[in-house]
Amino acid sequence: MKNHLGLIVAIVLGVIGATLNFLYLTNKAANFDKVAFLSIDSRASIKRGETFREDHFAPLEIPKVAVSSQLSVDAILFSDRGAVVGMKATRDYGGGEMVLQEQLKTPPSELALTGENERAMWVPVDTRTFVPSLIKPGDTVSFLVPRGVVPVARAPEEGDEPSPPPPSMGDAELVGPFKVLSVGNRLGSAEVFKAAGMPQQQENVLTISVHAQGNQLDPMAKKLWDLLQAGGFRQAGVILHPRGLGPN
């Protein structure tokens, strides 16, 4: 009998201990600081181009200890939803999806020239020599431009001297640096352009910033133009400079 009583007491104490432990952990979890980020309400479905409304959103709470530094930069606080209301979605959203800063950006609608002497100049480039999606407006580049005049193609005649070999890398000149204004028709980063659902066109042309001195281009821009003209506007190679330094 005593053995049975002791077993019953042990079971009761175990249940009480487990209950108290559960209540303690539940209370502890409830006391964790949480951060509410902006997400799409589970009942909502947003199509690209649709205007965000207040009732499209719901808070997505994440414990503060689990919020990474990157998430705190990329995500939008639920308390800041007023700044998003009225904007147009740049992609489709399903219920429960988090809304990120990058997804709300839209590319500029036109070239931005600052200062009365700034001009835009278009340069044909060889997309086989660089990855266009890795270049974005604001980057600094130089161009590898082939030297010399392109010979006019014609049928060889008797007595003609052998044609010179095509220009090599040793026959190219590095000209720059220049600030990129656009990559083809892309006026923003490749990610923002894609998020906005806009097609990328004419990636084989870079728009660069140059300056005019009266009716003349600045010396570096004039040198680039003269080399392009002398080479029959053959496509130039592209050399990317470190970001953040700007043209020297």
JODA-V403369 format. One record per residue. N is the residue number from 1. RES is the residue in one letter. PSI is psi in radians with two decimals (none if undefined). NEAR is the number of other C-alpha atoms within 8 Angstrom. D_CENTER is the distance of its C-alpha to the mean C-alpha in Angstrom with 1 decimal. Layout:
N;RES;PSI;NEAR;D_CENTER
N;RES;PSI;NEAR;D_CENTER
This chain:
1;M;-0.77;4;76.5
2;K;-0.63;5;75.1
3;N;-0.73;6;72.7
4;H;-0.72;7;71.4
5;L;-0.76;8;71.1
6;G;-0.67;8;69.1
7;L;-0.73;8;66.7
8;I;-0.74;8;66.3
9;V;-0.71;8;65.6
10;A;-0.71;8;63.1
11;I;-0.77;8;61.2
12;V;-0.78;8;61.3
13;L;-0.64;8;60.1
14;G;-0.73;8;57.2
15;V;-0.76;8;56.1
16;I;-0.75;8;56.3
17;G;-0.75;8;54.4
18;A;-0.69;8;51.6
19;T;-0.81;8;51.5
20;L;-0.69;8;51.3
21;N;-0.73;8;48.6
22;F;-0.77;8;46.5
23;L;-0.65;8;47.1
24;Y;-0.82;8;46.1
25;L;-0.68;8;42.8
26;T;-0.78;8;42.0
27;N;-0.68;8;42.8
28;K;-0.75;8;40.7
29;A;-0.64;7;37.7
30;A;-0.45;6;38.2
31;N;-0.12;6;38.2
32;F;2.38;8;34.8
33;D;2.38;7;32.3
34;K;2.69;8;29.6
35;V;2.24;11;26.3
36;A;2.01;11;25.7
37;F;2.82;14;22.1
38;L;2.21;16;21.2
39;S;2.95;14;21.6
40;I;2.33;16;22.9
41;D;2.49;11;26.7
42;S;-0.38;8;28.3
43;R;-0.07;5;30.2
44;A;2.72;9;27.3
45;S;2.11;9;25.2
46;I;2.34;9;22.5
47;K;2.62;9;21.6
48;R;2.31;10;18.5
49;G;-0.25;8;19.6
50;E;2.53;8;22.2
51;T;2.27;9;22.7
52;F;2.39;11;22.5
53;R;2.86;8;26.0
54;E;-0.71;8;27.5
55;D;0.00;6;29.1
56;H;-0.29;9;25.9
57;F;2.72;11;25.1
58;A;2.66;11;26.7
59;P;2.44;9;26.4
60;L;1.84;11;25.2
61;E;2.25;8;27.2
62;I;2.33;10;26.3
63;P;2.39;10;28.7
64;K;-0.59;9;27.5
65;V;-0.32;5;28.3
66;A;-0.04;6;25.9
67;V;2.02;10;22.8
68;S;2.84;6;20.6
69;S;-0.60;6;19.0
70;Q;-0.72;6;15.5
71;L;-0.68;8;16.6
72;S;-0.43;9;18.0
73;V;-0.73;7;14.8
74;D;-0.61;9;12.7
75;A;2.91;12;15.8
76;I;2.30;13;17.8
77;L;2.50;10;21.5
78;F;-0.55;12;23.9
79;S;-0.30;8;25.7
80;D;0.24;8;22.8
81;R;-0.44;12;22.8
82;G;-0.50;7;24.5
83;A;-0.33;6;21.4
84;V;-0.54;8;19.8
85;V;2.26;10;23.1
86;G;-0.30;8;23.1
87;M;2.81;8;19.4
88;K;2.43;9;18.6
89;A;2.35;14;16.9
90;T;0.05;12;13.9
91;R;3.00;11;15.0
92;D;2.53;9;18.4
93;Y;2.47;10;19.5
94;G;2.89;10;22.6
95;G;2.38;11;25.0
96;G;-0.20;8;24.1
97;E;2.48;8;20.3
98;M;2.50;10;18.5
99;V;2.16;10;16.3
100;L;2.71;9;13.1
101;Q;-0.83;9;11.6
102;E;-0.55;7;8.0
103;Q;-0.28;11;10.1
104;L;-0.19;9;12.0
105;K;2.50;7;9.6
106;T;2.50;8;10.7
107;P;2.65;11;10.0
108;P;2.67;7;13.0
109;S;-0.24;5;16.1
110;E;2.83;5;17.5
111;L;2.38;8;17.5
112;A;1.85;5;18.1
113;L;2.18;7;21.0
114;T;2.30;5;22.5
115;G;2.48;5;26.1
116;E;-0.31;4;28.8
117;N;-0.07;7;28.8
118;E;2.44;11;25.1
119;R;2.74;9;24.8
120;A;2.35;10;22.2
121;M;2.38;8;23.2
122;W;2.34;8;22.1
123;V;2.16;10;22.3
124;P;2.28;11;22.8
125;V;2.72;12;21.0
126;D;1.87;11;21.7
127;T;-0.10;9;18.9
128;R;-0.27;5;21.2
129;T;-0.06;7;20.7
130;F;2.94;8;16.9
131;V;1.86;8;13.8
132;P;-0.62;8;12.1
133;S;-0.30;7;8.8
134;L;-0.11;6;8.8
135;I;2.35;10;9.5
136;K;2.68;13;7.7
137;P;2.39;12;10.1
138;G;-0.35;7;11.9
139;D;2.80;12;12.2
140;T;2.29;14;15.8
141;V;2.79;13;17.5
142;S;2.85;13;21.1
143;F;2.39;13;22.7
144;L;1.86;12;25.4
145;V;2.17;14;27.8
146;P;2.41;15;30.9
147;R;2.79;11;34.1
148;G;2.88;7;37.1
149;V;2.41;7;38.1
150;V;2.13;7;37.5
151;P;2.55;4;41.0
152;V;2.23;4;42.0
153;A;2.26;4;42.4
154;R;2.83;4;46.1
155;A;2.36;4;48.6
156;P;2.51;5;50.3
157;E;2.80;5;53.9
158;E;2.30;4;56.9
159;G;-0.13;4;57.0
160;D;2.50;6;53.3
161;E;2.67;4;51.9
162;P;2.48;4;49.1
163;S;2.50;4;45.6
164;P;2.64;4;43.5
165;P;2.70;4;40.7
166;P;2.70;4;37.1
167;P;2.47;9;35.2
168;S;-3.12;7;33.9
169;M;-0.52;6;31.3
170;G;-0.27;5;34.2
171;D;0.20;8;34.6
172;A;2.62;11;31.0
173;E;2.42;9;30.3
174;L;2.13;8;27.2
175;V;2.27;11;26.4
176;G;-2.99;8;24.0
177;P;2.81;11;22.0
178;F;2.61;11;20.1
179;K;2.33;13;17.1
180;V;2.27;15;14.7
181;L;-0.58;14;14.6
182;S;2.72;14;13.2
183;V;1.79;17;12.7
184;G;-2.21;12;15.4
185;N;0.10;9;14.9
186;R;2.07;12;11.1
187;L;0.05;14;10.9
188;G;-2.95;11;7.2
189;S;2.78;12;3.9
190;A;-0.64;10;5.1
191;E;-0.79;6;4.0
192;V;-0.71;13;5.4
193;F;-0.74;15;7.8
194;K;-0.73;9;8.9
195;A;-0.55;10;9.4
196;A;-0.07;10;11.5
197;G;0.47;8;13.5
198;M;2.39;7;13.5
199;P;2.42;6;14.8
200;Q;2.24;9;13.5
201;Q;2.67;7;16.6
202;Q;0.88;8;18.2
203;E;-0.18;11;15.8
204;N;0.24;10;19.0
205;V;2.17;11;19.0
206;L;2.40;14;17.0
207;T;2.20;13;17.8
208;I;2.80;13;18.8
209;S;2.22;12;20.4
210;V;3.02;12;24.1
211;H;2.55;10;27.1
212;A;2.47;11;30.4
213;Q;1.66;8;33.7
214;G;-2.15;5;36.1
215;N;0.23;5;36.1
216;Q;2.57;7;34.7
217;L;2.73;11;31.3
218;D;2.74;10;30.7
219;P;-0.72;6;32.2
220;M;-0.75;8;29.0
221;A;-0.68;10;27.7
222;K;-0.71;10;31.3
223;K;-0.77;9;31.5
224;L;-0.79;10;28.3
225;W;-0.74;8;29.7
226;D;-0.72;8;33.2
227;L;-0.72;12;31.9
228;L;-0.75;12;29.9
229;Q;-0.75;8;33.0
230;A;-0.51;11;35.4
231;G;0.24;12;33.5
232;G;0.45;8;33.5
233;F;0.73;8;29.8
234;R;2.68;9;29.0
235;Q;2.39;9;25.3
236;A;2.73;12;24.2
237;G;2.79;11;22.4
238;V;2.29;12;19.2
239;I;2.10;8;19.2
240;L;2.33;9;16.1
241;H;2.80;9;17.3
242;P;2.41;6;16.4
243;R;2.57;7;13.7
244;G;-0.17;4;15.4
245;L;-0.57;6;18.7
246;G;2.92;8;18.4
247;P;2.41;7;21.0
248;N;none;4;24.4
